[in-house]
Amino acid sequence: WVDIKETKKRPIIKNKILSVGRLEEQKNFSLLIKEMKNLSNEIVLDIVGTGPLETELRDLSRQEGVTVNFLGLLDHEDLKNLYDNYTFYVSTASFEGNPKTVLEAMASGCVVFASDIESHRELIIDNFNGLIIDKNKPNLSEVVNKVLSNQNNVSFYSNNAIETIRKNNSLEKIAKDTYMDYLQLI
């Protein structure tokens, strides 16, 4: 479950993308950095997290000419508030269990671009409440530009993401389901 706070109308920030995760192979940040090279030079990637690949990823971002801000670790409350500052969130993970950061980004109204893995497909209906990226033939620049081409796209994905989380992953929904499970056991 994730908290769903009242979201305020926020400006569309076209030049920043957020990603969160441990800096290790599973999260596939090297793919994300390489894909960022195909986006406008004005777009900045902010990554929250630390890990053994940090130096390698810093070197890769310089090599690819991609501006990446490595924001380090944040406590959970600061991270939840950080999502509100971004229009776009990307997860290029190779595999996930329960992708909590994707849930939190969706609950905050971010337009989520996520790799085509089972756990992301369980949350995201492609072109409805987010966008799925083929990790074998990544097309992040094409998909981001498609969304940016029309401001209504951003509102569409953002509103559908929030509503999906409210309907399926809110604390209220999970508490109700748990309560019903207990009643069935009695």
C-alpha positions in Angstrom: 0.0 0.0 0.0 1.0 3.6 -0.3 -0.3 6.8 1.1 -2.3 8.9 -1.2 -2.2 12.6 -0.3 -4.2 15.3 -1.9 -2.3 16.3 -5.0 -2.2 19.9 -6.0 -2.1 21.2 -9.5 1.5 21.3 -10.4 3.4 22.7 -13.3 4.7 20.3 -16.0 8.4 20.2 -15.5 9.7 19.0 -18.9 13.4 19.1 -18.1 13.7 16.7 -15.1 13.2 13.0 -14.7 13.3 11.2 -11.3 14.4 7.6 -10.7 14.9 5.9 -7.3 16.7 2.7 -6.4 19.9 1.0 -5.2 22.7 1.6 -7.6 23.2 -2.0 -8.7 22.7 -4.2 -11.7 19.1 -5.1 -11.0 17.9 -1.5 -11.3 19.6 -1.1 -14.8 20.6 2.5 -14.4 23.2 2.1 -17.1 20.3 1.5 -19.6 18.5 4.6 -18.3 21.6 6.8 -18.7 22.3 5.5 -22.2 18.6 6.2 -23.1 18.9 9.7 -21.6 21.6 10.5 -24.2 18.8 10.3 -26.9 16.7 12.9 -25.1 17.2 16.6 -25.2 20.5 17.9 -23.8 18.4 20.0 -21.5 16.8 17.1 -19.7 18.4 16.2 -16.3 18.1 12.9 -14.6 17.9 12.9 -10.8 18.6 9.5 -9.1 17.9 8.9 -5.4 19.9 6.0 -4.0 23.4 4.7 -3.4 25.2 1.5 -4.1 28.3 -0.3 -5.5 27.8 1.0 -9.1 27.8 4.7 -8.2 31.3 5.5 -9.5 30.7 3.4 -12.6 27.4 5.2 -13.3 28.9 8.6 -12.7 31.6 7.8 -15.2 29.0 6.5 -17.7 27.0 9.7 -17.4 30.1 11.8 -18.2 31.0 9.5 -21.0 27.5 9.7 -22.5 27.2 13.5 -21.9 24.1 13.1 -19.8 23.5 15.3 -16.8 22.8 13.1 -13.8 22.4 14.4 -10.2 23.1 11.6 -7.7 21.0 12.7 -4.7 22.1 9.9 -2.3 19.8 8.5 0.3 16.7 10.3 1.5 14.5 9.3 4.4 11.2 8.0 3.4 9.2 11.1 4.3 11.6 13.3 2.2 11.4 10.9 -0.7 7.6 10.9 -0.6 7.6 14.7 -0.8 10.3 14.7 -3.5 7.9 12.9 -6.0 5.7 16.0 -6.0 8.5 18.0 -7.6 8.6 15.8 -10.7 6.3 15.3 -13.7 8.2 12.1 -14.9 9.5 9.0 -13.1 11.4 6.2 -14.8 12.1 2.6 -13.6 14.4 0.6 -15.9 14.7 -2.3 -13.4 15.4 -5.8 -14.9 13.3 -7.4 -12.2 11.3 -6.4 -9.1 9.2 -7.8 -6.4 6.8 -5.1 -5.3 8.0 -1.9 -7.0 7.2 0.5 -4.2 8.8 3.5 -5.8 6.6 3.0 -8.9 3.6 2.9 -6.6 4.7 6.0 -4.8 5.4 7.9 -8.0 2.0 6.9 -9.4 0.3 8.0 -6.2 2.0 11.4 -6.5 0.7 11.8 -10.0 4.0 11.3 -11.8 3.9 10.0 -15.4 5.7 6.7 -15.0 7.8 5.1 -17.7 8.7 1.6 -16.6 10.5 -1.4 -18.1 8.5 -4.2 -19.5 8.7 -6.7 -16.6 5.9 -8.6 -14.9 5.7 -6.5 -11.7 5.5 -3.3 -13.6 2.8 -4.7 -15.9 0.8 -5.7 -12.8 0.6 -1.9 -12.0 0.7 -0.1 -15.3 -1.7 -0.4 -18.1 0.4 0.8 -21.0 -0.8 4.1 -22.4 -3.5 4.5 -19.7 -1.9 5.0 -16.3 1.8 5.0 -17.4 4.0 3.8 -20.2 5.9 0.5 -20.6 9.3 0.6 -22.2 10.8 -2.4 -24.0 14.1 -3.0 -22.2 15.4 -5.0 -25.2 14.6 -2.3 -27.7 14.4 0.8 -25.5 12.6 3.8 -26.9 12.5 6.2 -23.9 13.2 9.3 -26.0 10.4 8.5 -28.4 7.9 7.7 -25.5 8.8 10.8 -23.5 8.6 13.1 -26.6 5.1 11.6 -27.3 3.9 12.5 -23.9 5.5 16.0 -24.0 3.9 16.7 -27.4 0.5 17.3 -25.7 0.0 18.7 -22.2 -3.3 16.8 -22.1 -1.2 13.5 -22.2 0.5 14.4 -18.9 -2.8 15.1 -17.2 -4.3 11.9 -18.6 -1.5 9.6 -17.4 -1.2 11.5 -14.1 -4.9 11.3 -13.2 -5.2 7.7 -14.2 -2.1 6.8 -12.2 -3.5 8.4 -9.0 -7.0 6.8 -9.5 -5.4 3.4 -10.1 -3.5 3.6 -6.9 -6.5 4.9 -5.0 -8.6 2.0 -6.3 -6.0 -0.8 -5.8 -3.2 0.2 -3.5 -4.4 2.8 -1.0 -4.1 2.1 2.7 -7.9 2.2 3.0 -8.3 -0.4 0.3 -5.7 -2.7 1.8 -7.1 -2.3 5.3 -10.6 -3.1 4.1 -9.4 -6.2 2.2 -7.4 -7.3 5.3 -10.5 -6.8 7.5 -12.6 -8.9 5.1 -10.0 -11.6 5.1 -10.2 -11.7 9.0 -14.0 -11.9 8.8 -13.8 -14.9 6.5 -11.4 -16.6 8.9 -13.8 -16.2 11.9 
